[in-house]
C-alpha cells in the first residue's frame, strides 16, 4: 500500500481526507502542525505528501522544502480558493500539483494517482493466497479471474490489507463500515458481510485461509501475515 503523508490542521477536513484515502487503499500518517510534520518526516518514509499551505505554527512551504531535500516525493498543496500567490510560490519551490479547497474527492484521488505515476510510484498490488488486489484501480482477482465485490465488501477487504499484521476487532470493523456506508451497521450485518466476502475470495469459505477468525476478539489476515 502507498503511504500518504497528510499535513492539515483543520480537524474536520483531516478526518474526511483520512477516511477517503483509507477507502482507496492508502496508508495515512497525519500531522496537524509544521513541527509535528517535520518530526514525522525524520521518522518515516512516504510515497506522496498532501500539504496544507497555512499551518498554525508555520506554513507548508517549509514542510515541502524538507520533503524535497530528504526524500523528493511528490507534494500536492492544499490551498484556499483564489490564493494565486501561494500557488505560484508552492510550484516554484518544487510542489508537483495543488488543489483548491473545497475540492471534489474524486478529483483529489485522480491527482494523487497522476502524481504517483509521474514519480514512478504507482499504486501497489497486494497479493495473498492467489487473491490480487489492485488498490489503484479497485480491481480484485482470484487466481486470475476478476472478483466482483460490493462497495462495502471492498471496503472491508481494504481494512484487512491496510492492517496486514494486526488483529482487527469487530468494533473497529463496525466503525469502518459505518463510516463507509453512511448508515448504521450492526453486529449481525458485519457477520453477513464477512460471510459474503469469504464466499467470494476464499477457496473454501468453510475453512477460510485469507480472513481468519480470532476467537473472542475479531479477525486477521492469514497466509504469511498470520501469527505463528
N, C-alpha and C positions, 0 to 999 in steps of 0.2 A: 504494500500500500504506500502511496505517496504521502509524504509528511508536509503539511501546510503549517506555516508559522503565521498566526493571526495577531496583529498588533492593533488593538482597538479598545478605546477607553469607555465607549458607550455600552453599558451592560446589556441593554435590550438588543442592540444591533449585534453585539458579540454572541449572545445566546442564539439568536436566529441563524447567524452565519455558521456557528458550530454545528447546529442541528442539520442545516442544509449540506454542509461539506461532509459530515459523517454519513449522511444518507447517500452520498455519492461515492463512498468508499475511501475517503481520505482520513488520515490520522491528523488530529489537530493539537497544536500547542498554542495556548493563548497567553498574551501578555498585555495588560491594560495601560502600562506606562513605559516611557523610554528607558528608565532604569531597569525595570524587570525584563524588557525586551533585550537589552544589551547583555544582561546576566544569562538569559536563556540561550542567546547566540553562542556564548562561551561554553555552554554545557552540551549543546545538541547540534545535530546536522539536519538540515531541511532541504526539501526539493523546490519549494516556492514560498514566497512571503507575501501576505496581504497586509499592507501597512497604512494606517490612518495618518494623514499628514499632521493633524492637530492632536497633540497629546498633552495631558495635564502638567507634565514636568519637562516638556521639551517639544520636539517635533519628529515627524517620520523621516526627515532628511538625514538626521544623524544616524538613525537606525539603518536606512538604506546604504549610507556610506560604509557603515560597519559590515553590512552583509556583503557588499561588493568587494571589500578589502579582504575578507576572510574566506568566503565560500563562492561568491559570484553566482548565486542562484537567481532565478527570475524574481523581480519585485513588481507587484501591481499596487499602485497607490489608490487608496480610497479617499476621495476628496469631496468637499461641499460643492454643490452645483454652482457653476459660474466662476469658480476661483481659478481663472486662467493663469495668473502669475504663478501660483503654486504648482499647477500642472507643468508649466514650462520649466520651472526650477527642478521639479522632480525628474523630468525626462532628461534634462541636461546633466544631472548627476548620475544617470545610469539606470533609472527605472525603465522597466520593459513595457509598461502599459499603465493606464489609470482608468478608473471608473467612478462616475459621479453618483453621489447619494441624492435621492433614493435610487437604487438600481434594481433591475429585474433579475431574479435568481438565475434564470436560465442563461441570461447574457453573461453573468459573472462566471458560471461554470464553463461556458464556451470560451471565455477569455483565458481562464486558467488552463484549459486544455490546449489552447493555441500557444500560450507561453511555455508550457511544458514540452510541447512538440518542438518548438524552435530551439529550446535549450538542450534537446536530446534526452529529456526526461519524460517520456510518455508514460501513460498510466500502466501500472504493473499488473500482470496477471497473477492470480492466486490459484494454486492447484493443491488438491488433496484427494487422494484415492480415486483418481480418474475424473474428478469434478474440477472444471476450469471456470474461474470467474474472472471476466474481463471488466474491471471496475470502470474503465474509461468509456466503454460502450454499453455497459449494463447487460452484456450477453453472458449467459451461463450455459456450459456444455457438459454433458456427461458421456464419457467415452466417445467424444467427437460429435455427439448429437445434441442439438440445442434443446435446452430445458426451459419451458415457459413458466415463469413464476408470476404470481400476482405482486402488486406493489408492496404489500405488507410481508409477503413471503420473502421477497428480495431484501427488504429492509431487515428482516430477521436474520437472514443469512449474512448480511453485511456486519451485523453486530458481532457475530462469531468470528468472522475473518479479520475484523479490526482488533479483536482481542484473542489472538490465537493461543496464548499460553495462560489464559485466565478462566476461572470458573465464573460463569455469568448467572447471577441469581435470577429467580423468577420475578422478583420485584423489579430488578433493573430492566428485564425484558419487557415487563408490562409498561414501565415508564417510556421505554424506547418506542414501543408500538403505539402507545397513546399519543406521543408527540408526532409520530409519522402519520397517524390516521386522522388526527384532529378530533377524535371522539374517544369515549371511554372504552377501554379494552379490559375485560375482566379475566380472572384466572382460568375459567373454563374456555374462553376464547383463545387464550395463549396455548392451552393444551391442544386445541383443534389445529392451530397454525403449525405447531411443532410436528404434529402427526402428518399434516398435509405436505409440509416441507420434506420430511423424511421419505414420504411416499414418492416424491419426485427426484430426490438426489441420492438416496441410498440404494445399494444393490439389493439388500434385504431389509426392508423397513422394520421388520420384527426383531432384527438383530443389528441395530444401527452401528456404523463404524465411523461416520463423519460427525454427527451430533450425538454425543454421549450424555447419558443421564448421570448426574452426580446426586445420589440419593439424599434427600433431605435438604439439598442446597439449591440445585439448578442444573445447568448443563455446561459442557465444554467441548471443544473440538477434539476429535480423535486423531488417528494417524500419528505422524511424528510430533504432533502438538500435545498428545495426551501424556499425562504424568506417568512415570513408571511405577 
